[in-house]
Amino acid sequence: NGNAGFQQVLERLESDPVCQRLSLKSFLILPFQRITRLKLLLQNILKRTRPGSEEEVQATQAYDALEKLIKDCNANVQRMKSTEELIYLSQKIEFECKIFPLISQSRRLVKCGELTALDFNNPSPKWKVTTRPIYLHLFNDCLLLSRPKE
């Protein structure tokens, strides 16, 4: 989005009749769609092969290999999404001191959300309760609490 030259070339390519007005994302997703269609095709082949035949053995091997490929693809997509979330979060969060590297190969964000912190200011009979928003970021290896900048 920040590179105007790239955006211009991309718009020109996407408007070309050869691309059938499809976006770049559709071309990036196309291989994944084909893999899942291959899985369905192999399932149908397995239904129609004779049990115990050589064709069934080969189709089963192909199906197992394709199943492994799909799992690997999904795992890599999830890892990239997790890394993108960490990058986005590291741009939003400002640490007072940089002793905590937020982006790590093994770290992933499990859950995040806003909470309300209750502060009991005075232990007298009339307790005054004040609230302030805090954010919880649960990672697979640590818990980070943050608050909005005032």
VMD Tcl script that draws the C-alpha trace (Angstrom):
set ca {
  {0.00 0.00 0.00}
  {2.91 2.34 0.65}
  {4.54 1.87 -2.75}
  {2.71 3.98 -5.35}
  {4.62 2.49 -8.29}
  {3.71 -1.04 -7.27}
  {0.07 -0.04 -6.84}
  {-0.02 1.44 -10.36}
  {1.51 -1.65 -11.94}
  {-0.84 -3.89 -9.96}
  {-3.92 -1.91 -11.06}
  {-2.76 -2.05 -14.69}
  {-2.21 -5.81 -14.50}
  {-5.52 -6.49 -12.73}
  {-7.43 -4.47 -15.35}
  {-5.82 -6.44 -18.20}
  {-8.33 -8.75 -19.98}
  {-5.90 -11.67 -19.63}
  {-6.36 -11.51 -15.84}
  {-10.16 -11.42 -16.27}
  {-10.33 -8.55 -13.76}
  {-9.19 -10.85 -10.94}
  {-7.21 -9.42 -8.05}
  {-3.72 -10.48 -7.03}
  {-5.20 -12.21 -3.97}
  {-7.29 -14.49 -6.16}
  {-4.14 -15.63 -7.99}
  {-2.39 -16.28 -4.69}
  {-5.32 -18.30 -3.34}
  {-5.80 -20.33 -6.55}
  {-3.14 -23.00 -5.77}
  {-4.74 -23.71 -2.38}
  {-8.14 -24.08 -4.02}
  {-6.70 -26.51 -6.54}
  {-5.14 -28.64 -3.81}
  {-8.47 -29.00 -2.01}
  {-10.17 -29.90 -5.29}
  {-7.54 -32.59 -5.87}
  {-8.38 -34.02 -2.46}
  {-12.05 -34.29 -3.44}
  {-11.09 -35.88 -6.75}
  {-8.93 -38.48 -4.99}
  {-11.74 -39.23 -2.54}
  {-14.03 -39.98 -5.49}
  {-11.36 -42.14 -7.13}
  {-10.95 -44.12 -3.92}
  {-14.71 -44.73 -3.74}
  {-14.68 -46.22 -7.24}
  {-11.56 -48.38 -7.06}
  {-11.71 -52.07 -6.32}
  {-10.71 -52.84 -2.71}
  {-7.28 -54.45 -2.49}
  {-6.29 -53.50 -6.05}
  {-3.03 -51.81 -7.06}
  {-5.03 -48.73 -8.10}
  {-6.47 -48.45 -4.61}
  {-3.00 -48.65 -3.06}
  {-1.67 -45.91 -5.38}
  {-4.72 -43.70 -4.87}
  {-4.42 -44.12 -1.10}
  {-0.74 -43.17 -1.20}
  {-1.55 -40.11 -3.32}
  {-4.38 -39.17 -0.97}
  {-2.13 -39.50 2.11}
  {0.58 -37.39 0.46}
  {-1.96 -34.75 -0.50}
  {-3.42 -34.75 3.00}
  {0.08 -34.12 4.42}
  {0.63 -31.31 1.92}
  {-2.65 -29.64 2.90}
  {-1.78 -29.86 6.60}
  {1.65 -28.33 5.93}
  {0.09 -25.51 3.89}
  {-2.46 -24.76 6.61}
  {0.25 -24.78 9.29}
  {2.38 -22.36 7.28}
  {-0.58 -20.05 6.67}
  {-1.35 -20.03 10.41}
  {2.31 -19.33 11.23}
  {2.35 -16.39 8.79}
  {-0.90 -15.01 10.24}
  {0.58 -15.29 13.72}
  {3.74 -13.47 12.64}
  {1.66 -10.72 11.02}
  {-0.32 -10.32 14.27}
  {2.93 -10.00 16.24}
  {4.29 -7.40 13.83}
  {1.06 -5.40 14.01}
  {1.02 -5.63 17.80}
  {4.67 -4.61 18.12}
  {3.91 -1.48 16.08}
  {1.05 -0.59 18.45}
  {2.75 -1.34 21.77}
  {5.42 0.94 23.13}
  {7.68 -0.45 25.86}
  {9.41 1.81 28.35}
  {12.52 -0.30 27.93}
  {13.27 -2.73 25.12}
  {14.07 -5.85 27.17}
  {11.16 -7.85 25.76}
  {11.34 -8.83 22.08}
  {7.72 -9.28 21.06}
  {8.39 -10.87 17.66}
  {9.79 -14.39 17.89}
  {9.64 -17.46 15.66}
  {8.15 -19.60 18.42}
  {5.77 -17.01 19.90}
  {2.16 -16.79 18.83}
  {-0.79 -14.78 20.08}
  {-3.42 -17.03 21.63}
  {-6.00 -14.48 22.82}
  {-6.27 -10.75 23.34}
  {-8.92 -8.36 24.54}
  {-9.85 -5.41 26.69}
  {-10.50 -5.77 30.41}
  {-11.54 -3.31 33.10}
  {-9.23 -2.86 36.06}
  {-10.85 -1.90 39.34}
  {-8.88 0.35 41.70}
  {-9.99 0.53 45.32}
  {-8.46 3.82 46.41}
  {-9.58 4.18 50.03}
  {-10.09 1.37 52.57}
  {-12.64 3.48 54.53}
  {-16.29 2.42 54.89}
  {-17.11 4.33 51.70}
  {-14.88 2.62 49.20}
  {-14.28 4.62 46.08}
  {-13.92 2.41 43.06}
  {-12.35 3.72 39.90}
  {-12.04 1.82 36.67}
  {-9.55 1.97 33.83}
  {-9.18 -0.09 30.69}
  {-6.31 -2.54 30.32}
  {-5.52 -4.97 27.55}
  {-4.63 -8.59 27.97}
  {-2.38 -10.29 25.40}
  {-1.98 -14.01 26.03}
  {0.85 -15.62 24.10}
  {1.82 -19.28 24.07}
  {4.78 -18.46 26.33}
  {3.84 -15.33 28.31}
  {1.08 -12.96 29.37}
  {1.33 -9.25 28.59}
  {-0.86 -6.58 30.17}
  {-0.92 -3.14 28.60}
  {-2.86 0.06 28.97}
  {-3.80 2.74 26.46}
  {-1.52 5.72 26.23}
  {-2.96 8.73 28.02}
}
mol new
graphics top color blue
foreach p $ca { graphics top sphere $p radius 0.5 }
foreach p [lrange $ca 0 end-1] q [lrange $ca 1 end] { graphics top cylinder $p $q radius 0.2 }
display resetview
